[in-house]
Amino acid sequence: MAHRLSVFIPAYNEEANLEVTVHELETALHAQPDLTYEIIIVNDGSSDQTGAIADALAQADRRIRVVHNPKNLGLAQTFWVGARAASFEFIGWVPADNGFPAESLKRWLAPLGQADLIQIYLLNPEVRYLARRIISRTYARTMKLLFGIDLKYYTGIQIYRRELLLDLETHASSFAVLTEILVKLLTQGIKYIEVGVKMQERTGGASKAVTFQNISNVLITVIRLLVEVKLIHRRRYWSRGIKIAWVPPQESPLESGPKPGAIGAGYGQPT
């Protein structure tokens, strides 16, 4: 069956990584049969050459569009800029830090159309340093305890059915918006698929994901969700959605480890 997919790329000071990110994404998109797609690069007020590189990529390929934020808005607002600019019935997002090779993106795209939400988890968590692995594991267990939602991963790249995503109202001001979206979508009993992928960390620079401000915003977001669940909706747990079992097709082995060019210090991968 033919599908149409919009993928947006939030990019903040990613001049070293943006072009290779788009190349990896295009390689994965081209491998999907009967897929019509567009790529939307959202330049979030970058102070380097990210905007110029984005414009050059768009000039070379009519399926690429660029939105320039007049100033740096942060990941949460930039996420919604990209989502609202999307044209097609499915919307996905990929960070501009070259964190996912084409083979991982192919796995992510493979079940497109079979569910309302496609959520990744990491097959190689060891690619991250120990402290981040502990934070991520603790976060997932805490969310399961609080909300009864058994996901392996609460952030990372996702694909959404357009009308479900754009109907949401969110409040988070950091990458916690990804968790807020997941929890609110799962309250609706949607169908979802979890896909295991391998990622690669930056070879240089520092991710901005694990900061005091971001961690504080995550805590505020979780508390706000608990209030909505227990005080407003009077529910013990959110409804948990319908998980669809999915077995990936036969494929070439996934590459792990960093690739040349994955440098800089943009948004980075969330927990």
N, C-alpha and C positions, 0 to 999 in steps of 0.2 A: 504494500500500500504506500502511496506517495505521502510524504509529510513535508511540512514547512517549518523551519526552525530559525529563530533569531538568536544569535549569541552575542552578548555584549561583553566588552573587556574594559573594566575600570583600570585606568593607568595614571599613576602619579610618579613622576620622575623615573621612568623606566626606559630611557633612551637606549640602554644596552640590551634590553630584553624584549622590547615590544615586537620588533620585526620577527624574531625567531619564534615568539609566542604565536603570532599570526600564522607563520609558516606551518608550525606543528598542528594548529587548529585546522587550517585549510587542508592539510594532508589527511586528517581524520575525517573531515566533512566530505571530501571527494570520494572517500572509500564507502560512503553510505549509499546504497541504491535508492533511486527515486526520491532523493532529498533536494528540496529547494531551500536555500539558506541565504542569510545575510549576516554580516559581521558589523557590529557597531562598536567603535572605539570611543570611550568617553575619557577624554583628557581632562583630568581633574586639577586644572590650574597648575600644571607642571612648570617648573622653573628651568628645566633643561630642554633638550631637543625632542622630547616625547611628542609634542604637538606637531612639529614639522614632519617627523617620521610618520605619524598617523596620517597626515594629509597626503604624503607621498604614496603611502600604501593605498589610500582611497582613490587617488588619481590613477593608479595602475590597475585597479580592479573595481568595477562598478558594483560589485556585491558588498563592498566595504564602505561604510559611512562613518563620519567622525562628528562627535559633539564635543565642543570645547566649553567646559565650565569657566565662567569669568574669573573665578577664584577657587582655591582649594576648599572643597566642601566636605571631604572625608568619605569613607567607604559607604556608609549607610545612605547618605543623600545621593551619592554618585550611583549606587546600585539602582535607586528608583529612577534616576535620570535615564539610565540605560534601559531599564525595564519598560518605561513609558515610551521610549523611542522605538521599541520593537514593533514590527509589523505583522508577524506570523503567529500561528496558534500555539506554538510551543516556544518558550523562552528559556535560554540557558545563560550561564555566565562563567567566565574563565578569568582568573587574575593575569596580569600582564608580566608576571615574573618568571615565565618559562618553567613553571613548576610541574607541568604534566607533558610528557612526551606524546607523540602522535598515537602510539600503540595504546596508551592509557586512555586517551580521548576517544579512540575507536570503541573501546569497551564501554565507556560512559554513554556513547551515542547509540550503541547497538540495540537497546530495548526501547528506543524512541517510539512513542505512540501506544505502548502497551500499558501505561499507567499515567496517573495524573502528576506524579512526582518521581524523579530519578535522583537518588541520593548516593553519593560515593562513601566509601570507607577505604582506609589505607591497607594494602597488602604488605607493605614494607615500612611499618612505623619506625623501625630502627634507623631509617634515614634521618630522623630527627634526633636532636640531643635528648638526653635522659629526662631533664626537667620538663621539657615540652611533652614528652610521652606520658609522664606522670600526670601533668595538668590535664591533658586530653582524656586519659582514662578515667581520672577522678570526675571530670566534668560529665562524661557520658553516664557514669554510674549514678551521679547525683541527680541528673535529669530523669533517669529511669525511676529512681526512688521517689522523686517529687511528683512526677507526672504520669508514671506508669507506661512510658513510651520507651520501647526497647530498640533503640537505634545504636549502631556501632559508632556513629560519628554524627556530630550535630552542626558542623560547618562544612567547609569544602565546597566544591563546585556542584551545582544542582541544575536540573531541568524541570520546569513547571508548565502546567497547562495555563495558557495565557489568562483566561477569564478568572481562574481561581486566584492567581497571583495578584492581578490588578484590582481585585475586589477587596484586598486586605488593607487594613490600617495598622501601621507599625509605629513604634515610639523609640526604638533603640537608635543610638547615634554612633555605633561602631559595628564591628563584624558580628556583634550579638544580634543584629537584624536577621542574620541567617537562621539562628536558633529560633527567634521569635516567629519567623515565617513558617518554619517546620512545625512548631507546636500548634500554631493557629490553623494551619492546613490540616493537620491530623485530627483536629477537633471535628472536622467535617466528615470524617470517615472516608477519606479519599483512598484511592489505590496507589500504592507506592512500591518501588523496587530499589533495593540496595545493591550497588555494584562495587566490587572490589577493584581498586586500581593501584598502580605504583606511581609514586611521585619522586621528584628530585628536588633537593634543596638548592638554595643559591650557592654559587661558588665564591661569592664575595658580597660585601655589604651586609646589612642587618635588616631583618624583618621588623616591621613596626607593629606586628600583631600582638605580641605579649608585652604590653606596657601597663603601667599602673592605671592610666585613664581607661584603657580598654577593659581591663579586668573589673574595674569599678562599674563600668557600664554594663558588663555582663551580669554582675550581681544585681544591679538595679532592674535590669530587664527580667531576670528570673523572679525577683520579688513581685514585680508588677504582674507577671503572668500568674503567679500564685494567687494574688488578690483577685484577678479576673476569674480564676477557676473556683476558688473556695468561697469568696464573698459575693461576687456578682452572679456567677452561674450556679453556685451552690452545688458543685460537683466535687466528688472526691478526686477523680482523675479526669483528664481529657479523654474523649474517645480516642482509640489508638490507631485508627486507620486500618486498611486492609492490605497486608503485605502480600505481594505477588512473588511466588518463587520463580526465579529466573536463572537459567544456566547459560553462561556465555558460549557462543559458537566456537568451533575450533579456530585457533589463531596462532600467530607466531609468538614466541616467548616475549614477555614484556622486558624492556630494558629498565634497569634501575641505576641509581647514581646520577651525579650531576652531569650536565652537558656544557660544553664551552658556551660562553655568552650569557649564562645565567648569573648576572651580577647586578649590583645596584642596591637601592634601599627604598623600594616602594611600599605598597601595602603588605606584601608578603602573604604567606599562608596563615589563616587563623588556626586556633587550637584544634 
